[in-house]
Amino acid sequence: MIRVSPGQDDLRNLSAVNEIAERVVVGALDIEEGYRRLRAIRDTPTPRRHAFEVLAYGMASAAVAAILNSTWADMAVAGGIGAVVGVVVVLCERRPRLRPSLEAISALLATLIATVIGLYIVPLPLQSVSLATCIVFLPVLPLTSAHPELLPPHPVSRHAPFAAPLPPLHHLALVPLISYPLVLR
């Protein structure tokens, strides 16, 4: 079994990749042309997809704020900050070296923006708004895919899948703790 980091789901691209694979198998396309088309799909994310991704981050953050019994103002601020986090995600997609620090940058921005809005515009529960905007980074897939692998007899292989969520949780926990006192000075 090979573990890879989770990618983005895009059904249109998945359909196009499936069609290319079928045409290569049938012989309607040669392998080089198939590779060229696959690279074109990979290298050209559409602006529409980026806009929907930013919108999805905002909506997910607002939904988590609603689950946390926040007020309408808290949900609106969480949605706005979630959209800012979505913009950061889109920017990190173009810069692969920035990807490892994505969670930390997003948590720092979420905490700073929530603090500034909480101090100058409307009082906010900073912990729940910051949590609502950054909870989208919790890797659910490693936790859910780890369950079937709990059966191997070796203790390391039994617990290793649960370690996958630790780095993002580390970033999400430490950055607000560090940035919150700095903002209040």
C-alpha positions as a printed Julia matrix, in Angstrom:
185×3 Matrix{Float64}:
   0.0    0.0     0.0
   1.34   3.44   -0.94
   0.22   6.48    1.03
  -0.13   9.76   -0.81
  -1.36  13.09    0.43
  -5.03  13.68   -0.41
  -5.71  15.6    -3.6
  -8.58  17.71   -4.76
 -11.73  16.09   -6.1
 -12.84  17.49   -9.44
 -15.4   15.32  -11.18
 -15.01  17.1   -14.52
 -11.28  16.39  -14.52
 -11.89  12.83  -13.36
 -14.29  12.31  -16.26
 -11.79  13.79  -18.72
  -8.99  11.57  -17.38
 -11.24   8.52  -17.67
 -12.09   9.41  -21.26
  -8.4    9.84  -22.13
  -7.58   6.48  -20.56
 -10.35   4.76  -22.51
  -9.22   6.33  -25.78
  -5.61   5.24  -25.16
  -6.72   1.68  -24.36
  -8.87   1.5   -27.51
  -6.05   2.95  -29.61
  -7.74   6.18  -30.67
  -4.94   8.11  -28.92
  -1.27   7.25  -28.69
   0.44   7.24  -25.31
   2.38  10.48  -25.87
  -0.8   12.38  -26.78
  -2.52  10.87  -23.74
   0.3   12.08  -21.48
   0.16  15.53  -23.06
  -3.58  15.79  -22.42
  -3.22  14.52  -18.85
  -0.54  17.14  -18.14
  -2.8   19.8   -19.64
  -5.6   18.79  -17.27
  -3.26  18.8   -14.3
  -1.61  22.12  -15.1
  -4.68  24.21  -15.92
  -6.95  24.72  -12.94
  -9.77  26.99  -13.97
 -10.54  30.32  -12.28
 -14.09  29.06  -11.83
 -12.81  26.11   -9.8
 -10.71  28.48   -7.67
 -13.72  30.71   -7.06
 -15.86  27.74   -6.01
 -13.08  26.51   -3.75
 -12.83  29.89   -2.01
 -16.62  29.97   -1.66
 -16.63  26.42   -0.27
 -14.07  27.33    2.4
 -16.21  30.3     3.43
 -19.4   28.25    3.54
 -17.75  25.41    5.46
 -16.4   27.85    8.05
 -19.79  29.5     8.46
 -21.43  26.07    8.8
 -18.98  25.03   11.52
 -19.65  28.32   13.32
 -23.36  27.5    13.16
 -22.7   24.06   14.62
 -20.83  25.78   17.47
 -24.01  27.78   18.29
 -22.54  31.1    17.2
 -24.48  34.26   16.47
 -25.22  35.49   12.96
 -22.36  37.99   13.21
 -19.97  35.22   14.25
 -21.1   33.05   11.35
 -20.66  35.93    8.88
 -17.17  36.72   10.18
 -16.22  33.02   10.18
 -17.47  32.75    6.6
 -15.45  35.78    5.53
 -12.32  34.56    7.25
 -12.92  31.11    5.76
 -12.98  32.72    2.31
  -9.64  34.39    3.11
  -8.3   30.98    4.12
  -9.61  29.65    0.79
  -7.64  32.33   -1.04
  -4.52  31.27    0.88
  -5.17  27.65   -0.15
  -5.49  28.66   -3.8
  -2.27  30.68   -3.58
  -0.44  27.76   -1.94
  -1.59  25.48   -4.74
   0.58  27.48   -7.15
   3.52  27.55   -4.74
   4.33  23.97   -3.63
   7.09  25.04   -1.23
   4.55  27.07    0.73
   2.22  24.07    1.14
   3.8   22.65    4.34
   3.1   25.91    6.17
  -0.46  26.3     4.86
  -2.16  25.37    8.13
   0.11  27.64   10.17
  -0.36  30.62    7.85
  -4.11  30.1     7.76
  -4.38  29.77   11.54
  -2.3   32.92   12.01
  -4.42  34.89    9.53
  -7.67  33.6    11.02
  -6.6   34.56   14.53
  -5.33  37.99   13.48
  -8.42  38.87   11.44
 -10.8   37.58   14.1
  -8.95  39.55   16.78
  -8.99  42.79   14.8
 -12.69  42.39   13.97
 -13.41  41.45   17.58
 -11.59  44.5    18.91
 -12.75  47.17   16.47
 -15.99  46.09   14.78
 -18.1   43.6    16.74
 -17.27  41.51   19.83
 -16.54  37.92   18.85
 -15.78  34.68   20.66
 -12.28  34.41   19.18
 -11.78  30.74   19.97
 -14.91  29.52   18.22
 -14.49  31.82   15.2
 -10.83  30.81   14.77
 -11.73  27.15   15.22
 -14.56  27.41   12.7
 -12.24  28.86   10.07
  -9.4   26.38   10.57
 -11.31  23.16   11.19
 -11.4   22.53    7.44
  -7.74  21.49    7.7
  -8.39  18.57   10.01
  -7.5   15.51    7.95
 -10.53  13.28    8.22
  -9.42  10.86    5.52
  -6.42   9.42    7.44
  -8.61   8.92   10.49
 -11.37   7.14    8.59
  -9.03   5.07    6.42
  -7.02   4.03    9.48
  -9.87   2.02   10.96
  -9.58  -1.04    8.66
  -5.83  -1.09    9.22
  -6.11  -1.56   12.96
  -6.07  -5.31   12.58
  -2.36  -5.93   11.74
  -0.53  -7.58   14.62
   2.46  -5.22   14.7
   1.86  -2.35   17.18
   3.62   0.29   15.05
   1.67  -0.49   11.9
  -1.5   -0.57   14.0
  -1.06   3.0    15.32
   0.83   4.69   12.48
  -2.27   5.81   10.51
  -3.47   7.78   13.51
  -0.26   9.85   13.45
  -1.09  11.4    10.05
  -3.35  14.14   11.52
  -0.77  15.26   14.08
   1.24  17.84   12.04
  -1.83  19.89   10.98
  -3.2   19.7    14.52
   0.16  20.9    15.81
   0.06  23.91   13.48
  -3.56  24.66   14.26
  -2.97  24.53   18.0
   0.3   26.4    18.36
  -0.09  29.29   15.94
  -3.17  30.84   17.59
  -1.58  30.36   21.0
   1.48  32.27   19.84
  -0.29  34.96   17.8
  -3.1   35.78   20.25
  -0.87  37.46   22.9
   1.05  39.31   20.19
  -2.13  40.84   18.78
  -3.35  42.0    22.17
  -0.2   44.06   22.87
